[in-house]
Every structure is written in C-alpha cells, then in structure tokens.
Amino acid sequence: MTTRHSVRKRPSYRLIAEAGILLVVFIALFAYVQFGTSALVGNDGYYHIKMGWLISREGLKPGFPWLPQTILNPDSFYDHHLLYHVYLALFAAAAPDPLVDGGAGLTLAAKLASILLPSLAFLAIWWLLRGQGVRYAAVWALGLTAVSSAFLYRMSMPRAQAASLLVLALGLHWLLKGRYHLLLPLGFVYVWLYDAFPLLLVLAAIYVTAVALLEKRFVWQALLYPAAGMVLGVLINPYFPQDVTFIANHLLPKISESATKVGNEWYPYQTDTLLRNSGFALTLFALGIVGLGLQNKRMNTATLVVLGTAVFFAFLLLRSRRFVEYFPAFALIFAALSLAPVIEGWLSGSKRPFFFRLTPLLMLLILAYPLIQTVAAARRDLSGSKPADQYAAAALWLRAHSQPGDRIFQTDWDDFTRLFFYNTDAVYTAGLDPTYTELYDAELYEKWVEVTQGKVEHPSEFIKAQFGSAFVFSDLNHDNFLRKAANDPGLEEIYRDDDAVVFAVH
C-alpha cells in the first residue's frame, strides 16, 4: 500500500517541479526584457498603476473626477479594468505618492506586476498543451518567448492583455476538456477584468462549430455557460448600469470605421514590419498547416478549434496591430497540436532509444536562435520607451502651484496618463482615448482639435469659456498652438522645461 501511494504521488511532485522551473524561466526572461528600460512600456501603464495605487488606499471603487468632459465623467465612469487594477493594487500598495519619490516606487511596482502576469499566462498555455497530451509541452511553451518580439513587447506592458491571454488559455483548456461549467465563473471574471471579454464567447463559438463539424453534435453548454457568466458579470457589477453604456460606447467606434485618430495600436502593421517582428510566429503557423498535410488521419477537434482561433486572430491582426498580443500564442498552440501526431509517429517508429532521449535537447537547440533573437529584439524595443519622468517636473510643478480641482487643458489626449500618474489633484481635458471626448460632445471635441492644432486665433477664449481651465499644459511638439499661445494676451507662460510648457489662463 505504501509503495503504491508513493508511486501515485511521484508524478505530482514532478509536475510541480516542472511548473516551478518553467515559471522561474519565464519570469527571468520577462525580467530581462522589462528592465531593458527604466520606464514603463507605452503610455497607459502610468494610468493603470496609479489606479491600482488609488484602490489600495480608497477601496474597490474610488471616485473618478479627472475627466469630467468625457464619457468617463463622474456620473458615467466605469472601470473596465477593475480586477486588473485590483491585481496592480497588490504591488502598488507599498509605493509612496509620486510626490515623495518622483514615481520610482510605482514604476517598479508596475514592472514587477508586468513580469509575473505574462509568465502566468505562458504557464497556462503549457498546462493547456500538457492537457492535450503534447509531448515536450514545456519546450513548446518555452517557444512562446521566441515567436514574436512585438508579442513580448505587448505582454510586457502594464496593461490587461497578458491577463486576457491567461483567461483565454484557461477557457480553451476547459473547453477542450469538456468542463463547460467552469466557463461561467471565468466569463464573470473576464467582464470585471477587461473589456475584451467577448473574445471568450468567440472562442466558445469556434469550439461549438468545430464539434458540430467533426463530431456531429451541438454542445450548447459551451456557449451558454460563458454567456451566462458574462451577463452576470455585467449585471452584478459595482458600476452597473454605467458598464452597459460604456461597453456600447467604447466598442462600437472600434468596430466601425471612425474618422477620429486613435492610438497607433488600432492601426495595422506594414507587411515588412509584421514579417520582421513576428516572422517566427508566421513560420510556425505555416508549419502547422504542413503538419496537417503530413498526418495520416482526419484533423481532431482540438486542432481545428485552435486553427480557427489562430485564423480569427490573424484576421484581426491584419486590421489592428494590437492583436499581436494573441495571434503568436495561438499560432504556436496550433503548430504544437498539428505537429504532435507527426512527431509522435516519427518517434514511435524509431529504433534508436538514445536518439529518442535527445529529442527535447534537439528541440531546445532549434529553439535557441529564435529565442535569443526575439528576446533581444523585444528588450531593444523597450529601450526606446519614453522616459518615465518625461513630464514629471511639469506635472509636479502644477501640483505645487495649483489648487485641488483646477482644470488643466491639454493639447494632447495621450499626455493624460503621465499627468494623472504624478498629479491627481487636478482635473483634465481628455485622456485614455480621444473618442471618449468625442462621444461626450462631438462639437466640443472638434473645437478642441482645432485649438490644439493652432487653428484658433485666441485659444484662451475657448479654453476659459468651454473648459473653465486655469492652466494649459502642452508638450513642445505643438508648434502651431504654441505660436498662437505666444500671441494670446489671455495666456501667460509660467513654466517651461525640455519636455513641456505650462500657461496660466487669464
């Protein structure tokens, strides 16, 4: 009895050890990429970590007075990254106010959080591959760090996309295992986590279609459970009913062809850029197609589901570069499932047991070159991030020389995140997404654009009348506006450094 018990336990210890080693490797690689810069990757991370910091001090639902003339005004605000901000709060809680240390503590907290979360997402993909019986699942999972530098770059952002990939990996694992009931709580959590939650329903629909085609049965539970979880996540929500309004307002402009210029992530890559930053992912996808042709049997359900998912994200990637955070991962999963029977057949027919034992080593050697190239490229990409303290001096100066609640007129909507990071005493014109202002008041938005582009002769009149702003903050790239401001008696330059200028509005 004792012997049988010990035999039953041994694989479990081995599994835990394998998972632990993989997690450490992922953390080490993401740390190497992350600390290629002292700044945070992208702009939005400064907003997210500050929200985590506020939650750690004010509770789950802090007030949000900072964007009153957008659809995120105090009466309509919905934190569509709520659980992600709660996650960040665990890291941000010990950090001081940026006024004390210039934001160094919060920046480090965001970096640590952004190392652990994608590592957990990659570990979940290993668990998924292992669950499908893929031989050398750990080596395949390690390949996630080799498929695309842009993928690693996006995964390193202090944003919710790594959490989203983690949810989709778990969702796919449970779908393929037939554990549909677990998709209900997963759908609920996804709604609270990130507004990309409809992706889980798309994944479920692909699965249901694959089962219908190959197994001639309709697994309605695979759609019902995640849908029910999402409905409950929307209805049982600290921000209901604002969440319903925001979801419609936020997603529809992205689906339709909006004329408003949004962040670069919503636009597609040039073909040569995509080949350069994701060439290994595209190669793996092609190898997966070849693997289908080499098999001597009909494609199974799991492989068809992942093929459909990879094609879906490939289509989205051709429309918007932000979906590089999904396609490389599903291209690798598809290749692993497609090539697994081919590799298995090759190994089972081998008469060389010694060579059999060297197979994982051979796979690692093949993986080494793309891994080194991709990780190094991702680190280089991060090194080009704007300095963390780019607007620190101006924002902290404004904090010291303004009254709480004073309105700051910005000439660029994407400067909000850094200003908010350093100064939550002030209130701002626009932020996070320009459509938030446009949807609030299209006429006001158009006039704001004209002012910031230097098309209004005396901008102070509009700034004072429409926004009630006490100060104007501008980077030094808005030359047309700055020329108009210099000749406007209603604007007085009161601060300037190498990055920004501040005007008082009279």
Secondary structure as UniProt FT lines:
FT   HELIX           2..34
FT   TURN            35..36
FT   HELIX           44..58
FT   TURN            68..69
FT   TURN            71..72
FT   TURN            74..76
FT   TURN            80..81
FT   HELIX           82..92
FT   TURN            93..94
FT   HELIX           98..101
FT   TURN            102..103
FT   HELIX           104..131
FT   TURN            132..133
FT   TURN            135..136
FT   HELIX           137..142
FT   HELIX           143..145
FT   HELIX           149..155
FT   HELIX           161..176
FT   TURN            177..178
FT   HELIX           180..182
FT   HELIX           183..193
FT   TURN            195..197
FT   HELIX           198..215
FT   HELIX           221..235
FT   TURN            238..241
FT   HELIX           242..255
FT   TURN            256..257
FT   HELIX           264..266
FT   HELIX           271..294
FT   HELIX           301..319
FT   HELIX           321..325
FT   HELIX           327..348
FT   HELIX           353..383
FT   TURN            388..391
FT   HELIX           392..401
FT   TURN            404..405
FT   STRAND          407..410
FT   HELIX           413..415
FT   HELIX           416..422
FT   STRAND          427..428
FT   HELIX           434..440
FT   HELIX           442..452
FT   TURN            453..454
FT   HELIX           459..462
FT   HELIX           463..467
FT   STRAND          471..475
FT   TURN            476..477
FT   HELIX           479..486
FT   TURN            489..490
FT   STRAND          491..496
FT   STRAND          500..505
//
